[in-house]
């Protein structure tokens, strides 16, 4: 049984409520994935209380990779396959490592609001890459990108004086790396299941991040640091093992730009979770920004339909 099959729930989304031509189960799976990933910012706050960004990223990936690799080996997903896809997935694993290392490191050099805003610019990179390859523009996608970025800017609020060129550069690097990852996974041979893909990319990312953490002496949390370990485990099991694995399944059925665009929900989810967990008040005009993001995603769903122009 494929991992994507295990991730399906009957009745999760009524197909008649979905836009014609768009996979309703993929949409439902993607929505739940964004909830899990959006909570990662809360988990990261706890994790970073006793560890550095590289070690947090490495432990997140390593813990998530263990059950994935075990299941992939048991299901025979490491048998000889398509050489170009194997090569592509090795690069995808490196891109995933760069994404997490860059994004988490950017939080030390820029405000959370601006870092989140910039790392959520992934759909700009995915659509730019699509245009570079096809030389074709999609008006609905361009409109959704503009609305979504405006909405995220409103939610994030005005930048503080904490911003540095390094922090801004790291956040943009994280966005570009995730765009590369989505395109590389999307281009995988169709015979590779979701389990086969993440069974390769997760351990590559974990090993890469662990090596980087050791080189720069980025400390791992002490065994007694329960809050940090709780945050790391939550990121690994909820945000990574479920959230990112579900995105890998969704991107096989939906375009990379659309999948990337839905990540713009993450600042909203993180803000709502922070208000509930830490009592943080949402930024002004958050509701207005949320409405714009939801409209943008609705336009993107419309653009995803093969019947749209």
C-alpha positions as CSV (number, residue, x, y, z in Angstrom):
1,X,0.0,0.0,0.0
2,X,1.3,3.4,-0.9
3,X,2.0,6.1,1.7
4,X,-0.3,8.4,-0.2
5,X,-3.1,5.8,0.2
6,X,-2.5,5.7,3.9
7,X,-2.9,9.5,4.1
8,X,-6.4,9.5,2.6
9,X,-9.6,9.8,4.7
10,X,-13.0,9.0,3.5
11,X,-15.3,12.0,3.5
12,X,-12.4,14.4,4.2
13,X,-13.5,16.6,1.2
14,X,-16.7,16.2,-0.7
15,X,-15.6,16.0,-4.4
16,X,-18.7,17.9,-5.5
17,X,-17.5,20.9,-3.4
18,X,-14.1,21.0,-5.2
19,X,-13.5,23.0,-8.4
20,X,-13.9,20.8,-11.4
21,X,-10.7,19.1,-12.5
22,X,-8.9,19.6,-9.2
23,X,-8.1,16.5,-7.0
24,X,-10.4,17.0,-4.0
25,X,-8.5,14.5,-1.8
26,X,-5.2,16.3,-2.6
27,X,-6.8,19.6,-1.6
28,X,-7.9,18.2,1.7
29,X,-4.6,16.6,2.4
30,X,-2.8,19.8,1.6
31,X,-5.0,21.8,3.9
32,X,-4.2,19.5,6.9
33,X,-0.5,19.6,5.9
34,X,-0.5,23.4,6.1
35,X,-2.0,23.2,9.6
36,X,0.7,20.9,10.7
37,X,3.5,22.9,9.1
38,X,2.0,26.2,10.3
39,X,2.4,25.0,13.9
40,X,6.2,24.5,13.3
41,X,6.9,28.1,14.3
42,X,5.5,27.4,17.8
43,X,7.4,24.2,18.1
44,X,10.6,25.9,16.9
45,X,10.3,28.6,19.6
46,X,10.6,25.8,22.2
47,X,13.3,23.9,20.4
48,X,15.5,27.0,20.0
49,X,15.6,27.6,23.8
50,X,18.4,25.1,24.2
51,X,19.8,24.4,20.7
52,X,21.1,26.1,17.6
53,X,19.2,26.3,14.2
54,X,21.4,23.7,12.4
55,X,21.1,21.1,15.2
56,X,17.4,21.7,15.5
57,X,17.0,21.2,11.8
58,X,19.2,18.1,11.8
59,X,17.3,16.5,14.7
60,X,13.9,17.3,13.1
61,X,14.9,15.6,9.9
62,X,16.7,12.7,11.5
63,X,13.8,11.8,13.8
64,X,11.3,12.1,10.9
65,X,13.6,10.0,8.6
66,X,13.8,7.0,10.9
67,X,10.3,5.6,10.4
68,X,10.2,6.7,6.8
69,X,13.4,4.9,5.9
70,X,12.3,1.8,7.9
71,X,9.0,1.7,6.1
72,X,10.6,2.4,2.7
73,X,13.0,-0.5,3.2
74,X,10.3,-2.8,4.3
75,X,8.2,-1.9,1.3
76,X,11.1,-2.4,-1.1
77,X,11.3,1.3,-2.2
78,X,15.1,1.3,-2.5
79,X,15.3,-1.1,-5.3
80,X,17.0,0.0,-8.5
81,X,15.0,2.6,-10.2
82,X,15.3,5.4,-12.7
83,X,18.9,6.9,-12.7
84,X,17.8,10.5,-13.6
85,X,15.2,10.5,-10.9
86,X,17.7,9.1,-8.3
87,X,20.0,11.9,-9.2
88,X,17.2,14.5,-9.1
89,X,16.1,13.3,-5.6
90,X,19.6,13.6,-4.2
91,X,19.6,17.2,-5.2
92,X,16.1,17.5,-3.7
93,X,17.4,16.3,-0.4
94,X,20.1,18.9,-0.4
95,X,17.6,21.6,-1.3
96,X,15.4,20.5,1.6
97,X,18.4,20.8,4.0
98,X,19.2,24.3,2.7
99,X,15.6,25.3,3.1
100,X,15.4,24.4,6.8
101,X,18.9,25.6,7.7
102,X,18.4,29.0,6.0
103,X,14.9,29.6,7.3
104,X,15.7,28.7,11.0
105,X,19.0,30.6,10.8
106,X,17.2,33.7,9.4
107,X,15.2,34.0,12.7
108,X,18.4,35.0,14.5
109,X,19.1,37.9,12.1
110,X,15.6,39.2,11.2
111,X,12.2,39.5,12.9
112,X,9.9,36.6,12.9
113,X,7.4,38.6,10.9
114,X,9.7,39.5,8.1
115,X,11.4,36.1,8.0
116,X,8.1,34.4,7.7
117,X,7.0,36.8,5.0
118,X,10.1,36.3,2.9
119,X,10.3,32.5,3.3
120,X,6.7,32.4,2.1
121,X,7.7,33.9,-1.2
122,X,8.3,30.4,-2.5
123,X,5.5,30.6,-5.1
124,X,7.2,33.6,-6.7
125,X,10.2,31.3,-7.3
126,X,8.2,28.4,-8.5
127,X,6.2,30.4,-11.0
128,X,9.3,32.2,-12.1
129,X,10.9,28.8,-12.8
130,X,7.8,27.6,-14.6
131,X,7.8,30.7,-16.8
132,X,11.5,30.3,-17.6
133,X,10.8,26.8,-18.8
134,X,7.5,27.3,-20.7
135,X,7.6,31.1,-21.5
136,X,3.9,31.0,-20.6
137,X,2.1,33.3,-18.1
138,X,-1.1,32.4,-16.3
139,X,-3.1,35.6,-15.4
140,X,-5.0,33.9,-12.6
141,X,-1.8,32.7,-11.0
142,X,-0.2,36.1,-11.3
143,X,-3.2,37.7,-9.7
144,X,-3.3,35.2,-6.9
145,X,0.4,35.7,-6.2
146,X,0.0,39.5,-6.0
147,X,-3.0,39.2,-3.7
148,X,-1.4,36.6,-1.5
149,X,1.9,38.5,-1.1
150,X,-0.1,41.6,-0.2
151,X,-2.1,39.6,2.3
152,X,1.0,38.2,4.0
153,X,2.6,41.6,4.1
154,X,-0.5,42.9,5.9
155,X,-0.5,40.0,8.4
156,X,3.2,40.3,9.0
157,X,2.9,44.0,9.7
158,X,5.6,46.7,9.4
159,X,9.1,45.4,9.5
160,X,11.1,46.2,12.7
161,X,14.6,47.5,12.9
162,X,16.0,44.0,13.6
163,X,16.2,43.3,9.9
164,X,19.8,42.7,8.5
165,X,20.9,41.9,5.0
166,X,22.0,38.5,6.2
167,X,18.6,37.7,7.7
168,X,16.7,38.8,4.6
169,X,19.1,36.9,2.4
170,X,18.8,33.7,4.4
171,X,15.0,33.8,4.4
172,X,14.9,34.3,0.6
173,X,17.4,31.5,0.2
174,X,15.0,29.3,2.2
175,X,12.1,30.2,-0.1
176,X,14.2,29.5,-3.3
177,X,15.4,26.2,-1.9
178,X,11.8,25.0,-1.2
179,X,10.8,26.0,-4.7
180,X,13.7,23.9,-6.1
181,X,12.6,21.0,-3.9
182,X,9.0,21.1,-5.1
183,X,10.0,21.2,-8.8
184,X,12.5,18.4,-8.4
185,X,10.0,16.2,-6.6
186,X,7.3,17.1,-9.2
187,X,9.6,15.9,-12.0
188,X,10.2,12.5,-10.4
189,X,9.4,9.4,-12.4
190,X,5.7,8.5,-11.8
191,X,6.7,5.0,-10.6
192,X,8.2,6.6,-7.5
193,X,5.6,6.7,-4.8
194,X,5.6,9.4,-2.1
195,X,7.3,6.9,0.3
196,X,10.0,6.3,-2.3
197,X,10.6,10.0,-2.6
198,X,10.7,11.0,1.0
199,X,12.6,7.8,1.8
200,X,15.4,9.3,-0.2
201,X,15.2,13.1,0.5
202,X,14.6,13.0,4.2
203,X,17.8,11.0,5.2
204,X,19.9,13.1,2.7
205,X,18.7,16.3,4.3
206,X,19.3,14.9,7.8
207,X,22.8,13.8,7.1
208,X,23.6,17.1,5.4
209,X,22.3,19.1,8.3
210,X,24.0,17.0,10.9
211,X,27.3,17.3,9.1
212,X,26.9,21.1,8.9
213,X,26.0,21.3,12.6
214,X,29.1,19.4,13.6
215,X,31.4,21.5,11.3
216,X,30.2,24.8,12.8
217,X,29.9,23.4,16.4
218,X,26.1,24.1,16.5
219,X,25.2,22.6,19.9
220,X,22.6,19.9,20.4
221,X,20.2,20.3,23.4
222,X,21.1,18.7,26.7
223,X,19.0,15.6,27.6
224,X,17.4,17.6,30.5
225,X,16.2,20.3,28.1
226,X,12.6,18.9,28.0
227,X,11.0,22.0,26.4
228,X,13.6,22.0,23.6
229,X,13.2,18.2,23.0
230,X,9.4,18.5,23.1
231,X,9.6,21.2,20.3
232,X,12.0,19.1,18.2
233,X,9.8,16.0,18.5
234,X,6.7,17.9,17.6
235,X,8.4,19.4,14.6
236,X,9.7,16.0,13.5
237,X,6.5,14.0,14.0
238,X,3.8,16.6,13.3
239,X,5.3,19.2,11.0
240,X,7.7,17.0,9.1
241,X,6.6,13.4,9.2
242,X,3.0,14.3,8.5
243,X,3.0,17.9,7.1
244,X,5.9,17.7,4.7
245,X,5.2,14.1,3.7
246,X,1.6,15.1,2.8
247,X,3.0,18.0,0.7
248,X,5.2,15.5,-1.2
249,X,2.0,13.5,-1.9
250,X,0.0,16.6,-3.0
251,X,2.7,18.0,-5.3
252,X,2.5,14.8,-7.4
253,X,-1.1,15.8,-8.2
254,X,-1.1,19.6,-8.0
255,X,1.3,22.1,-9.5
256,X,4.4,23.3,-7.5
257,X,3.2,26.9,-7.7
258,X,-0.2,26.0,-6.3
259,X,1.3,23.9,-3.5
260,X,3.8,26.7,-2.7
261,X,1.0,29.3,-2.7
262,X,-0.9,27.4,0.0
263,X,2.1,27.8,2.3
264,X,1.1,31.5,2.6
265,X,-1.5,30.2,5.1
266,X,1.4,29.4,7.5
267,X,1.8,33.0,8.8
268,X,-2.0,33.0,9.7
269,X,-1.8,29.6,11.3
270,X,1.3,30.6,13.3
271,X,-0.3,33.9,14.4
272,X,-3.4,32.1,15.6
273,X,-1.4,29.5,17.4
274,X,0.8,32.1,19.1
275,X,-2.2,34.0,20.3
276,X,-3.6,30.8,21.8
277,X,-0.4,29.3,23.3
278,X,1.6,32.5,24.2
279,X,-1.2,35.0,24.5
280,X,0.3,37.2,21.7
281,X,-2.0,39.7,20.2
282,X,-2.4,39.5,16.4
283,X,-1.0,42.3,14.3
284,X,-3.3,45.1,13.1
285,X,-5.3,44.3,10.0
286,X,-4.7,40.6,10.4
287,X,-8.3,39.8,9.4
288,X,-7.9,41.9,6.2
289,X,-4.7,40.1,5.3
290,X,-6.4,36.7,6.0
291,X,-9.3,37.6,3.6
292,X,-6.8,38.5,0.8
293,X,-4.9,35.3,1.3
294,X,-8.1,33.2,1.2
295,X,-9.2,35.0,-2.0
296,X,-5.8,34.4,-3.5
297,X,-5.9,30.7,-2.8
298,X,-9.4,30.5,-4.3
299,X,-8.0,32.1,-7.5
300,X,-5.2,29.6,-7.4
301,X,-7.6,26.7,-7.1
302,X,-9.5,28.1,-10.1
303,X,-6.2,28.4,-12.1
304,X,-5.3,24.8,-11.2
305,X,-8.4,23.5,-13.0
306,X,-7.4,22.2,-16.5
307,X,-10.6,23.9,-17.8
308,X,-9.3,27.4,-16.9
309,X,-7.6,29.5,-19.6
